Amino acid sequence: MESQPLVSVIMPCYNMEKYISDAIVSVRQQTYPHWELLIVDDASTDNTVNVIKSHSQQDDRIHYTVKDLHSGIADSRNMCIKMAQGRYLAFLDADDIWHMGKLEAQLRFMTEKQVGFTYSTYDCIDENGQPLNKSVKTAGNLDYEAYLRNTIIGCSTVMVDKNIVGDVVVPLYRTSEDTATWLDILKQGHLAYAIDEPLVSYRIRRKSASSNKFKASFDLWTVYRQHEKLSWPKAVRYFLCYAFNAIKKRL
């Protein structure tokens, strides 16, 4: 790469003492060193903050803020984004793990192709970090319509170039806030470019918000109807496509 731009890593967290150290270590072990890790703790009631503090004392590229009141993941993401100094934003959920070459591979892809929004294939691991021998592959380059039909983008795989896509603001939904964010970017005419290489290990947890399929489906329906303002027939059509692709992804 011709230059060494700063990548701002966006990591919200809430009661993640069991997992967040693995996530932070995966950032610290990146082969690309020019990053800042921005963590906003959403008023955790466990030992999460002490884990973060320990890592920040060892690496001055880690910066964190602790909220007094619990206000949700979207607000935490927005706080991280406002703190960001980098041209690039990379998103990492506090229970997922990046592969060591993730930032280097993704940044090379984006600079060589001069694109502003990328996502990748990811591997699946269980709650204890053990491989499930399953990967979720990309669905190719996605435009707005294609993403409405197949919300396959894994949040922890995403990187955006603010010089190309502009400011990023996360809509204030309790879940599916990442889906609404990517839709906002794609609505501007950008594409989500696919990197068909597993760059992330996605942790499947039984008690996570995303593991409640009924609630996740309801929240996505809310995004379709309220955020995207789709008509009832359009929302039903896209939702059925989403459901089909979600089932196929899990087989």
C-alpha positions in Angstrom: 0.0 0.0 0.0 1.2 3.5 -0.9 0.2 5.1 2.4 -0.6 3.9 5.9 -4.0 5.4 6.7 -5.4 5.2 10.2 -8.3 2.7 10.7 -10.7 3.5 13.5 -12.1 0.3 15.0 -15.7 0.7 16.3 -16.5 -1.6 19.3 -19.6 -1.1 21.5 -20.0 -3.4 24.4 -22.3 -4.4 27.2 -21.6 -7.1 29.8 -19.0 -8.8 27.6 -16.4 -9.7 30.3 -16.3 -13.3 29.0 -15.6 -12.5 25.4 -14.2 -9.0 24.9 -10.6 -9.8 25.7 -10.5 -12.2 22.7 -11.9 -9.4 20.5 -9.4 -6.8 21.7 -6.5 -9.3 21.3 -7.6 -10.0 17.8 -7.2 -6.2 17.0 -3.9 -6.0 18.8 -2.5 -8.9 16.8 -3.4 -7.4 13.4 -0.6 -7.4 10.9 -1.6 -3.8 9.9 -0.5 -1.7 12.9 -2.1 1.8 12.1 -5.3 1.5 14.0 -7.1 3.0 17.0 -9.6 0.9 18.9 -12.5 2.9 20.2 -14.7 1.2 22.8 -17.9 2.5 24.4 -19.2 0.5 27.3 -22.9 0.8 27.7 -23.0 0.8 31.5 -22.0 -2.8 32.0 -22.8 -4.4 35.3 -20.1 -7.1 35.1 -16.3 -6.9 34.9 -16.2 -5.7 31.3 -14.7 -2.3 32.1 -11.8 -3.7 34.1 -10.9 -6.0 31.2 -10.9 -3.1 28.8 -8.9 -0.9 31.2 -6.2 -3.7 31.5 -5.8 -3.8 27.7 -5.7 0.0 27.4 -2.9 0.2 29.9 -0.9 -2.1 27.7 -1.6 -0.5 24.4 -2.1 3.3 24.0 -4.0 2.8 20.7 -7.0 1.6 22.8 -9.4 4.4 24.0 -12.6 3.8 25.9 -15.6 5.6 27.4 -18.0 4.2 30.0 -21.6 5.4 29.9 -23.5 6.2 33.1 -26.8 4.9 31.7 -27.6 2.0 29.5 -28.9 3.4 26.2 -28.4 0.7 23.6 -25.9 -0.5 21.0 -26.8 2.1 18.3 -26.0 5.0 20.6 -22.7 3.3 21.6 -21.7 2.9 18.0 -22.4 6.5 17.3 -20.3 7.6 20.2 -17.4 5.5 18.9 -17.8 7.0 15.4 -17.8 10.5 16.8 -14.5 9.7 18.5 -12.9 8.3 15.4 -9.9 10.0 13.9 -9.3 7.6 11.0 -10.3 7.8 7.4 -11.5 4.2 7.6 -14.1 2.8 10.0 -13.9 -1.0 10.8 -16.7 -2.5 12.9 -16.1 -5.2 15.4 -18.7 -6.6 17.8 -17.2 -7.4 21.3 -17.9 -11.1 21.1 -16.4 -11.7 17.6 -12.7 -12.3 16.6 -10.8 -10.9 13.6 -8.3 -13.0 11.8 -4.8 -11.6 12.0 -4.6 -10.3 8.4 -8.1 -8.9 8.3 -7.3 -5.2 8.3 -4.3 -5.6 5.9 -6.3 -7.7 3.4 -9.4 -5.4 3.5 -7.4 -2.2 3.2 -5.4 -3.5 0.3 -8.6 -4.5 -1.5 -10.2 -1.2 -0.9 -7.2 0.9 -2.0 -6.4 -1.1 -5.1 -10.1 -1.1 -6.3 -10.8 2.4 -4.9 -14.1 1.4 -3.3 -15.7 2.7 -0.1 -17.7 -0.2 1.4 -16.6 -3.8 1.8 -17.7 -6.9 3.7 -16.3 -10.5 3.8 -17.0 -14.1 4.3 -16.8 -15.2 8.0 -16.3 -18.4 9.9 -18.6 -19.5 12.8 -17.5 -20.4 16.3 -19.4 -21.5 19.3 -19.7 -19.7 22.7 -16.3 -21.1 23.8 -14.5 -20.1 20.6 -14.4 -23.6 19.1 -14.8 -23.8 15.3 -18.2 -25.0 14.0 -16.7 -25.9 10.6 -19.1 -23.6 8.9 -18.5 -20.4 6.9 -21.1 -17.8 5.7 -20.0 -16.7 2.3 -20.6 -13.4 0.7 -23.5 -13.0 -1.8 -21.3 -11.0 -4.1 -21.3 -7.2 -4.6 -24.6 -5.9 -3.2 -26.6 -2.8 -4.1 -29.5 -1.5 -2.2 -32.2 -3.8 -3.7 -30.0 -6.9 -3.4 -29.3 -6.2 0.3 -33.0 -5.7 1.1 -33.5 -9.3 -0.2 -30.5 -10.8 1.6 -29.2 -9.0 4.7 -26.1 -11.2 4.7 -23.5 -8.6 5.7 -21.8 -9.5 8.9 -21.2 -6.4 11.0 -17.8 -7.4 12.2 -16.6 -7.9 8.5 -17.4 -4.3 7.4 -15.0 -1.5 6.6 -16.0 1.8 5.1 -13.9 4.7 3.7 -15.4 8.0 4.9 -13.8 9.8 2.0 -16.0 7.9 -0.3 -19.2 7.1 1.6 -19.3 10.2 3.7 -20.3 10.5 7.4 -21.8 7.3 9.0 -24.6 7.6 11.4 -26.2 4.6 13.0 -30.1 4.7 13.2 -31.3 4.3 16.8 -32.7 0.8 16.7 -32.1 -1.7 19.5 -31.2 -4.5 17.0 -30.9 -4.5 13.2 -29.2 -1.1 13.6 -26.3 -2.3 11.6 -28.7 -3.4 8.8 -30.3 0.1 8.8 -26.8 1.6 8.6 -25.7 -0.4 5.6 -29.0 0.4 3.9 -28.4 4.1 4.4 -25.0 3.8 2.7 -26.3 1.7 -0.2 -29.3 4.1 -0.8 -26.7 6.7 -1.8 -25.8 4.5 -4.7 -22.7 2.8 -3.2 -22.1 -0.9 -3.5 -21.0 -3.3 -0.7 -18.0 -5.0 -2.3 -17.5 -8.6 -1.4 -14.2 -10.1 -0.2 -14.8 -13.9 -0.6 -12.2 -14.8 2.1 -13.0 -15.5 5.7 -11.6 -12.6 7.7 -13.7 -12.9 10.9 -14.8 -15.5 13.4 -18.4 -14.9 14.3 -19.4 -16.2 17.7 -22.8 -17.8 17.9 -24.2 -17.4 21.4 -27.5 -18.9 22.6 -28.5 -15.9 24.7 -27.4 -13.1 22.3 -29.9 -10.6 20.9 -29.3 -11.8 17.4 -29.9 -15.4 18.4 -33.5 -14.6 19.2 -34.7 -15.2 15.6 -38.3 -14.1 16.2 -37.2 -10.8 17.7 -34.5 -10.3 15.1 -37.1 -10.9 12.3 -39.5 -8.4 13.9 -36.8 -5.8 14.2 -35.9 -6.2 10.6 -39.5 -5.8 9.6 -39.6 -2.6 11.6 -36.6 -1.4 9.7 -38.3 -2.2 6.4 -41.5 -0.4 7.3 -40.4 2.5 9.5 -36.8 3.3 8.4 -37.1 2.3 4.7 -40.8 3.2 4.5 -41.5 0.3 2.2 -45.1 -0.3 1.2 -46.7 -3.4 2.8 -46.4 -5.5 -0.5 -42.8 -4.5 -1.0 -41.9 -5.2 2.7 -43.6 -8.6 2.5 -41.7 -9.5 -0.7 -38.3 -8.5 0.7 -39.0 -10.1 4.0 -39.8 -13.4 2.4 -36.6 -13.2 0.4 -34.7 -12.4 3.6 -36.3 -15.4 5.4 -35.4 -17.8 2.6 -31.8 -16.6 2.5 -31.5 -16.7 6.3 -32.6 -20.3 6.3 -30.3 -21.2 3.5 -27.4 -19.5 5.3 -27.9 -21.6 8.4 -28.2 -25.0 6.5 
